[in-house]
Amino acid sequence: MNFKDIKQVYFLGIGGIGMSAIARYFNTQNIPVMGYDKTETELTKSLVKEGIDVHYKDLGSELANYGLNRNNVLVILTPAIPKNHKEYDWFLNNEFTILKRAQVLGVITDNYKTAGIAGTHGKTTTSALLAHILKQSKVDCAAFLGGISSNYNSNLLLYNKTDNVTSTQNQLMVVEADEFDRSFLTLHPSIGVITSTDADHLDIYGEHDALKKSFADYGAQVRDVLFVKKELALYNELLEKDNTNRIKSYSITQQADVFANNITIEGDMYYFDLHNLDSHLLKLNLGIPGLHNVENAIAASAVALHAGVSSDELRSALASFKGVKRRFEYIIKQHNLVYIDDYAHHPTELEAIIGSVKKMYAGKKVLAIFQPHLYSRTRDFVDGFASSLSMADEVILLDIYPARELPIPGITSEIIFEKITNQNKTLCSKEELLSIIKTKNISVILTLGAGDIDTLIEPIKTYLNTIN
C-alpha cells in the first residue's frame, strides 16, 4: 500500500507508548485514526481527547459494521497482540494491509534526516533529551519518543511549522530505535547512537551474541555518523570494520571523542565538564538526577553539537530538561520524604537508579519496591535482579507482571526473593502493598518496574501525603 492512499489508520494495541506516538502522528496529518486496546489508561484517555476513537472490547467480526475499506485502511500491529485476537483474525481474513509498528516507523522516518537512539537501556531518556535540546535550538526537530516527555507532555513532537525548511529530508527526526523483535533494523538513520548492549529479550534472541550482532547490524545501517559508548566491546568491533571515520565514541569514565569529567553532585544535581571534538564546556548542569543520566546527556550532547546546536543553546537546554515520565521521576520531593518512580526492569537499570539514589541521599534508608516484568526475563536474570535489589536498605518484591507471556513453570518472584542477600525484605501481591507500606518508616521510597506498578503511584502518593 502506498502511504499516500491511506484514508484511515486502525491500531491493534493503540495504548502502547510507541503505538500511541504513531497514532498521534497520523492524527496530526488529518487522517482518521481508531484502534483497540485491552485496558483504558491515562494515555488512551489523552488520545480520545485528541479526537482519536479508542475502544476496549475485541470486536472481531463486528468490525464489518464500521465501513472499513481494505484498499485504503492501514492496520498497524503491536507484537503484544496475541495471534488468536479476533480483530486481528478479521483483518487477516479480509486481506487488509497489516504492518508492524516498526515497519511503519521505518517508512515515516525514511522521509527525514533521522537520529536513531538505540540501546538496551538509556535510549528513552537520551532520545527525549536530544529532542529537547534540538527543540530549544535553532535546529529544531520532530520526534517519536518511547516515553512521555515532561517538558512537552507528549511522546510525539512535531517540527516547527513556521520554519522555512520545506523538505522533510532536511528536517531532523529523533526516534527511539528499539531492539525488541529486531525492530530497529527497519530504520536507516543519518545519525545513530548505541548506549548499551546488555543481554535482554533473550526470549526473542536466544543468546546474548545474537542480540549484540543485531546491534552491529543496526550500526551498519547508520549512514553518516554513529556515536557508541566507548566501554562497549561493540565499539572496537565496529571501528575495526569501518574505514570512513564514521564511528565516534563517548564516555563518562575515560577520554573519548566526546567525554565528561569533573562530575560532581551539588545537592541532588549533577554538574560536569564536556569535552567535544573541538570544544570544551565547563560546569554544565543537568536538570535531572542520576549518574547514568549524565552518560545519557553526553550521548545526546554529542548528536546535538554534530547537528549544529550552539554551546549556549546546549547549556541552557540541559539545565531546563525535566526528564521523562517514569524515568527517575520525582513523585514527592521534600526535605524529609522523597518518592521516586522509575521504569527500570533490567538488573543494570536497577543497579543504576538504586546506586544513584543511595549516593544522593546518603544516610537515609532507601526502600525499593520492584515488580518483575516477564517470566522469561525473570528466569534469565534472576541473579542480577537479586544482586541489584540487595543494594537497597529494604526491598518489597511484587508478583511478576506477565505482559505478553504465559506462565513458565517454576518461575515466580520467589526465585529472586530467595537470592536477595538483604534480609530486610518482603514478598507480597499488589493488593497487599499499600497495607505493608503503612507499617514502614519511610524517608526515601522507589517504585520500580515496567508492568502495571504505575497504577500504584497515586495510592502510594496519597498515603504518603497524609503522613507527611
C-alpha positions as CSV (number, residue, x, y, z in Angstrom):
1,M,0.0,0.0,0.0
2,N,1.2,3.5,-0.9
3,F,1.0,5.6,2.2
4,K,-0.4,8.4,0.1
5,D,-3.5,6.2,-0.5
6,I,-4.3,5.8,3.2
7,K,-7.7,7.2,4.2
8,Q,-7.8,5.7,7.7
9,V,-5.5,4.0,10.2
10,Y,-6.5,1.3,12.6
11,F,-4.3,0.3,15.6
12,L,-4.3,-3.0,17.3
13,G,-2.8,-2.1,20.7
14,I,-3.2,1.7,20.3
15,G,-2.3,2.4,24.0
16,G,1.3,1.3,23.8
17,I,3.8,4.0,24.2
18,G,5.3,3.5,20.7
19,M,1.9,2.8,19.0
20,S,0.3,5.9,20.5
21,A,3.0,8.2,19.2
22,I,2.4,6.9,15.6
23,A,-1.4,7.2,16.2
24,R,-0.8,10.9,17.2
25,Y,1.3,11.4,14.1
26,F,-1.4,10.2,11.7
27,N,-4.0,12.2,13.6
28,T,-1.9,15.4,13.0
29,Q,-1.9,14.6,9.3
30,N,-5.7,14.8,9.4
31,I,-6.0,11.0,8.7
32,P,-8.8,9.4,10.8
33,V,-7.4,7.1,13.5
34,M,-9.1,4.5,15.6
35,G,-8.0,1.5,17.5
36,Y,-8.3,-1.2,20.1
37,D,-6.5,-1.6,23.4
38,K,-7.1,-4.1,26.3
39,T,-7.5,-1.5,29.1
40,E,-8.2,2.2,29.5
41,T,-5.2,4.2,30.7
42,E,-4.3,7.9,31.1
43,L,-2.6,7.6,27.8
44,T,-5.7,6.3,25.9
45,K,-7.8,8.9,27.6
46,S,-5.4,11.5,26.2
47,L,-5.8,10.0,22.7
48,V,-9.6,10.2,23.0
49,K,-9.3,13.9,24.0
50,E,-7.2,14.5,20.9
51,G,-10.0,13.1,18.7
52,I,-8.9,9.5,18.3
53,D,-11.5,6.7,18.5
54,V,-10.4,4.1,21.1
55,H,-12.4,1.1,22.3
56,Y,-11.5,-1.7,24.8
57,K,-13.6,-4.7,23.5
58,D,-12.3,-7.2,21.0
59,L,-14.9,-6.5,18.3
60,G,-13.9,-9.3,16.0
61,S,-16.3,-9.7,13.1
62,E,-18.3,-6.7,14.4
63,L,-15.7,-4.6,12.6
64,A,-17.7,-5.3,9.4
65,N,-20.2,-2.7,10.7
66,Y,-17.6,0.1,10.7
67,G,-17.3,0.5,6.9
68,L,-13.5,-0.2,6.8
69,N,-12.1,-0.5,3.3
70,R,-9.2,-2.8,2.8
71,N,-7.9,-0.7,-0.1
72,N,-7.3,2.4,1.9
73,V,-7.2,1.4,5.6
74,L,-3.8,0.6,7.1
75,V,-3.8,-1.7,10.1
76,I,-0.8,-1.3,12.5
77,L,0.0,-4.1,14.9
78,T,1.9,-4.3,18.1
79,P,3.8,-7.6,18.9
80,A,1.8,-7.6,22.2
81,I,-1.4,-8.5,20.4
82,P,-1.9,-12.3,20.6
83,K,-2.3,-14.3,17.4
84,N,-5.8,-15.5,18.4
85,H,-7.1,-11.9,18.7
86,K,-10.5,-11.8,17.0
87,E,-9.9,-8.4,15.4
88,Y,-6.5,-9.4,14.1
89,D,-8.1,-12.5,12.6
90,W,-10.8,-10.5,10.9
91,F,-8.3,-8.1,9.3
92,L,-6.2,-11.1,8.1
93,N,-9.2,-12.9,6.7
94,N,-10.4,-9.8,4.9
95,E,-7.0,-9.2,3.4
96,F,-6.2,-5.8,4.9
97,T,-2.7,-4.4,4.8
98,I,-1.2,-5.1,8.2
99,L,2.2,-3.7,9.2
100,K,4.1,-3.9,12.4
101,R,4.7,-0.6,14.3
102,A,8.4,-0.8,13.4
103,Q,7.7,-1.2,9.7
104,V,5.5,2.0,9.7
105,L,8.1,3.9,11.7
106,G,10.7,2.9,9.2
107,V,8.6,4.2,6.3
108,I,7.9,7.5,8.1
109,T,11.5,8.2,9.2
110,D,13.0,7.4,5.8
111,N,11.5,10.8,4.7
112,Y,13.5,12.7,7.3
113,K,17.1,13.1,8.4
114,T,16.8,10.7,11.3
115,A,18.7,10.4,14.5
116,G,18.2,6.9,15.9
117,I,18.9,6.2,19.6
118,A,19.5,2.5,20.3
119,G,20.4,0.6,23.5
120,T,19.1,-2.0,25.9
121,H,18.7,0.9,28.3
122,G,19.1,4.7,28.2
123,K,17.5,5.2,24.9
124,T,14.3,6.8,26.1
125,T,15.9,9.4,28.2
126,T,18.7,10.0,25.7
127,S,16.2,10.5,22.8
128,A,13.9,12.7,24.9
129,L,16.9,14.9,26.0
130,L,18.2,15.1,22.4
131,A,14.8,16.2,21.2
132,H,14.5,18.8,23.9
133,I,18.0,20.2,23.1
134,L,17.1,20.4,19.4
135,K,13.6,22.0,20.1
136,Q,15.3,24.6,22.3
137,S,17.8,25.5,19.5
138,K,17.7,27.0,16.0
139,V,18.0,23.4,14.6
140,D,14.6,22.1,15.7
141,C,13.3,18.5,15.2
142,A,10.3,16.2,15.2
143,A,10.4,13.1,17.5
144,F,8.9,9.7,18.2
145,L,9.7,9.0,21.8
146,G,9.4,5.9,23.9
147,G,8.1,7.8,26.9
148,I,6.1,10.9,27.8
149,S,8.5,13.9,27.8
150,S,7.8,16.0,30.9
151,N,8.8,19.2,29.1
152,Y,6.1,18.7,26.3
153,N,3.7,16.2,28.0
154,S,3.8,14.0,24.8
155,N,5.6,11.2,23.1
156,L,5.3,12.9,19.7
157,L,7.0,16.2,18.9
158,L,6.4,18.0,15.6
159,Y,8.8,20.1,13.5
160,N,8.2,23.8,13.9
161,K,5.8,24.5,11.0
162,T,6.7,28.2,10.9
163,D,10.2,27.3,9.8
164,N,11.3,28.0,6.2
165,V,12.6,24.4,5.7
166,T,10.1,22.8,3.3
167,S,11.6,19.4,2.5
168,T,11.3,16.9,5.3
169,Q,14.6,15.4,4.0
170,N,16.3,18.4,5.6
171,Q,14.4,18.1,8.9
172,L,15.7,16.2,11.9
173,M,13.6,13.4,13.3
174,V,14.6,11.9,16.6
175,V,13.5,8.3,17.1
176,E,14.0,5.6,19.7
177,A,15.5,2.6,17.9
178,D,14.0,-0.4,19.7
179,E,15.9,-3.7,19.7
180,F,12.9,-5.7,20.7
181,D,11.9,-8.1,17.9
182,R,14.8,-6.5,15.9
183,S,12.5,-3.5,15.2
184,F,15.4,-1.1,14.8
185,L,16.5,-2.9,11.6
186,T,13.7,-1.1,9.8
187,L,15.5,2.2,10.4
188,H,18.3,3.8,8.3
189,P,19.3,6.8,10.3
190,S,21.7,9.5,9.3
191,I,22.9,9.8,12.9
192,G,23.0,6.9,15.3
193,V,23.7,6.2,19.0
194,I,24.3,2.9,20.8
195,T,24.1,3.3,24.6
196,S,24.3,-0.3,25.7
197,T,24.1,-3.9,24.6
198,D,23.4,-5.8,27.8
199,A,21.7,-9.1,27.5
200,D,17.9,-8.7,27.2
201,H,15.0,-10.0,25.2
202,L,16.5,-13.5,25.2
203,D,13.0,-14.8,24.5
204,I,13.5,-13.2,21.1
205,Y,17.3,-13.6,20.5
206,G,18.0,-16.8,22.4
207,E,21.7,-15.8,23.0
208,H,23.4,-12.6,24.0
209,D,25.7,-12.9,21.0
210,A,22.6,-12.8,18.7
211,L,21.5,-9.6,20.4
212,K,24.9,-8.0,20.0
213,K,25.0,-9.0,16.3
214,S,21.7,-7.2,15.9
215,F,23.1,-4.0,17.3
216,A,26.1,-4.4,15.0
217,D,23.7,-4.7,12.0
218,Y,21.8,-1.6,13.2
219,G,25.1,0.3,13.4
220,A,26.0,-0.7,9.9
221,Q,22.7,0.9,8.7
222,V,23.6,4.3,10.1
223,R,24.6,6.5,7.2
224,D,26.7,9.4,8.4
225,V,28.0,9.2,12.0
226,L,27.5,6.7,14.8
227,F,28.2,7.5,18.5
228,V,28.9,4.4,20.5
229,K,29.7,4.2,24.2
230,K,33.4,3.6,24.3
231,E,33.3,0.9,27.0
232,L,31.2,-1.4,24.8
233,A,33.1,-4.2,23.1
234,L,30.9,-3.3,20.1
235,Y,32.7,0.0,19.7
236,N,36.1,-1.7,18.8
237,E,34.3,-4.2,16.6
238,L,32.6,-1.5,14.6
239,L,35.7,0.6,14.5
240,E,37.8,-2.3,13.0
241,K,35.3,-2.8,10.2
242,D,34.8,0.9,9.3
243,N,37.3,2.9,7.2
244,T,35.1,6.0,6.8
245,N,35.7,7.8,10.1
246,R,32.0,7.3,10.8
247,I,32.3,5.7,14.2
248,K,32.8,8.1,17.2
249,S,33.0,7.3,20.9
250,Y,31.6,8.9,24.0
251,S,32.2,8.2,27.7
252,I,32.0,9.5,31.3
253,T,34.8,7.3,32.6
254,Q,37.7,7.8,30.1
255,Q,38.8,10.1,27.2
256,A,36.8,9.6,24.0
257,D,35.7,11.7,21.0
258,V,33.1,13.2,23.3
259,F,33.5,12.7,27.1
260,A,32.7,14.2,30.5
261,N,34.9,14.7,33.5
262,N,34.9,16.7,36.8
263,I,31.5,15.2,37.5
264,T,30.2,16.5,40.8
265,I,27.0,16.4,42.9
266,E,25.7,19.5,44.5
267,G,22.6,18.8,46.5
268,D,20.8,16.3,44.2
269,M,22.0,17.9,40.9
270,Y,24.9,16.8,38.7
271,Y,27.5,19.1,37.2
272,F,30.1,18.1,34.6
273,D,32.6,19.4,32.1
274,L,32.0,18.3,28.5
275,H,34.9,17.8,26.0
276,N,33.8,17.6,22.4
277,L,35.9,17.1,19.3
278,D,36.7,20.8,19.1
279,S,35.3,22.5,22.2
280,H,35.3,22.3,26.0
281,L,32.2,23.3,28.0
282,L,32.7,23.8,31.8
283,K,30.3,23.0,34.6
284,L,27.2,22.1,32.7
285,N,24.1,21.4,34.8
286,L,21.8,18.6,34.0
287,G,18.2,19.2,35.0
288,I,17.6,15.6,36.1
289,P,19.5,13.4,38.7
290,G,21.4,10.2,38.3
291,L,25.0,9.4,37.1
292,H,23.5,7.2,34.4
293,N,21.7,10.3,33.1
294,V,25.0,12.2,32.9
295,E,26.1,9.4,30.5
296,N,22.8,9.8,28.5
297,A,23.4,13.5,28.4
298,I,26.9,13.1,26.9
299,A,25.4,10.9,24.1
300,A,22.6,13.5,23.4
301,S,25.0,16.4,23.5
302,A,27.3,14.6,21.0
303,V,24.5,14.3,18.5
304,A,23.2,17.8,19.2
305,L,26.6,19.5,18.6
306,H,27.1,17.4,15.5
307,A,23.7,18.7,14.2
308,G,24.7,22.3,14.7
309,V,23.4,23.2,18.2
310,S,25.5,26.0,19.7
311,S,27.3,25.7,23.0
312,D,25.0,28.3,24.7
313,E,21.9,26.5,23.4
314,L,23.2,23.2,24.7
315,R,24.0,24.6,28.2
316,S,20.5,26.2,28.5
317,A,18.7,23.1,27.3
318,L,20.5,20.6,29.5
319,A,19.6,22.7,32.6
320,S,15.9,23.0,31.6
321,F,15.3,19.4,30.8
322,K,12.6,17.9,33.1
323,G,13.0,14.3,32.2
324,V,10.6,11.6,31.1
325,K,7.6,10.3,32.9
326,R,8.6,7.1,34.9
327,R,12.3,7.7,34.4
328,F,13.7,8.8,37.7
329,E,10.5,10.8,38.2
330,Y,10.1,12.6,41.5
331,I,6.5,12.0,42.7
332,I,7.3,13.6,46.1
333,K,10.4,15.7,46.8
334,Q,10.6,17.2,50.2
335,H,13.3,17.5,52.9
336,N,12.1,14.6,55.0
337,L,10.3,12.5,52.3
338,V,11.4,11.5,48.8
339,Y,9.3,9.3,46.4
340,I,10.8,8.4,43.0
341,D,9.2,6.2,40.3
342,D,11.2,4.6,37.5
343,Y,10.6,2.2,34.6
344,A,13.7,0.1,35.5
345,H,13.1,-3.5,34.5
346,H,16.6,-4.9,33.9
347,P,19.3,-5.5,36.6
348,T,21.6,-2.9,35.1
349,E,18.9,-0.3,35.3
350,L,18.0,-1.2,38.9
351,E,21.7,-1.0,39.9
352,A,22.0,2.4,38.2
353,I,19.0,4.0,39.9
354,I,19.4,2.4,43.4
355,G,23.1,3.3,43.3
356,S,22.4,6.9,42.3
357,V,19.7,7.3,44.9
358,K,21.9,6.0,47.7
359,K,24.7,8.5,46.8
360,M,22.3,11.4,46.6
361,Y,20.5,10.6,49.8
362,A,23.4,9.1,51.8
363,G,22.5,8.3,55.4
364,K,18.8,7.8,54.6
365,K,17.0,4.5,54.3
366,V,16.1,3.6,50.8
367,L,13.1,1.3,50.3
368,A,12.8,-0.2,46.9
369,I,9.5,-1.7,45.6
370,F,10.1,-3.8,42.5
371,Q,7.6,-5.6,40.1
372,P,9.5,-8.0,37.8
373,H,8.4,-7.8,34.1
374,L,8.0,-11.0,32.1
375,Y,8.6,-14.6,33.2
376,S,11.4,-15.1,30.7
377,R,13.3,-12.0,31.9
378,T,12.9,-13.1,35.5
379,R,14.3,-16.6,34.6
380,D,17.2,-15.2,32.5
381,F,18.4,-12.6,35.0
382,V,17.4,-13.9,38.5
383,D,20.9,-13.5,39.9
384,G,21.2,-9.9,38.5
385,F,17.9,-8.9,39.9
386,A,18.7,-10.3,43.3
387,S,22.2,-8.6,43.4
388,S,20.9,-5.1,42.3
389,L,17.9,-5.2,44.7
390,S,20.2,-6.2,47.6
391,M,21.8,-2.7,47.3
392,A,18.6,-1.2,48.8
393,D,18.2,-0.9,52.5
394,E,14.8,-2.6,52.3
395,V,13.1,-4.4,49.5
396,I,9.4,-5.1,48.7
397,L,9.1,-7.6,45.8
398,L,5.8,-7.9,43.9
399,D,4.5,-10.7,41.7
400,I,5.7,-10.9,38.1
401,Y,3.8,-8.8,35.6
402,P,3.3,-11.3,32.6
403,A,2.7,-8.8,29.8
404,R,2.6,-10.8,26.6
405,E,3.7,-14.1,28.2
406,L,2.1,-17.2,29.6
407,P,3.5,-18.5,32.9
408,I,6.7,-20.6,32.9
409,P,6.6,-23.5,35.4
410,G,8.8,-22.7,38.5
411,I,9.3,-19.1,37.6
412,T,7.9,-16.7,40.2
413,S,9.1,-13.7,42.1
414,E,10.1,-16.1,44.9
415,I,13.2,-17.2,42.9
416,I,14.5,-13.6,43.1
417,F,13.4,-13.2,46.7
418,E,15.3,-16.2,47.9
419,K,18.6,-14.8,46.5
420,I,18.3,-11.3,47.8
421,T,21.0,-11.1,50.4
422,N,19.4,-8.2,52.3
423,Q,17.3,-9.9,55.0
424,N,15.1,-6.7,55.3
425,K,12.8,-7.9,52.5
426,T,9.1,-8.7,51.9
427,L,7.3,-10.6,49.2
428,C,3.7,-9.6,48.5
429,S,1.0,-9.1,45.9
430,K,-0.1,-5.7,44.5
431,E,-3.2,-5.8,46.6
432,E,-1.2,-6.2,49.8
433,L,1.3,-3.5,49.1
434,L,-0.4,-0.4,50.5
435,S,-1.1,-2.0,53.8
436,I,2.5,-3.2,54.1
437,I,3.8,0.3,53.3
438,K,1.7,1.7,56.1
439,T,3.8,-0.3,58.6
440,K,7.1,1.2,57.3
441,N,9.1,4.2,58.5
442,I,9.7,5.9,55.1
443,S,12.3,8.5,54.1
444,V,13.2,7.5,50.5
445,I,10.9,5.2,48.6
446,L,11.3,3.9,45.0
447,T,8.7,2.1,42.8
448,L,10.4,0.2,40.0
449,G,9.2,-1.8,37.0
450,A,7.8,-1.8,33.5
451,G,4.5,-3.5,34.3
452,D,1.4,-2.0,35.9
453,I,3.1,-0.9,39.0
454,D,2.4,2.6,37.8
455,T,-1.2,2.1,38.8
456,L,0.0,2.2,42.4
457,I,1.7,5.5,42.2
458,E,-1.3,7.7,43.1
459,P,-2.5,5.5,46.0
460,I,1.1,5.5,47.4
461,K,1.4,9.2,46.9
462,T,-2.0,9.9,48.5
463,Y,-1.0,7.8,51.6
464,L,2.4,9.4,51.9
465,N,0.9,12.9,51.8
466,T,-1.3,12.0,54.7
467,I,1.6,11.2,57.0
468,N,3.9,14.0,55.9
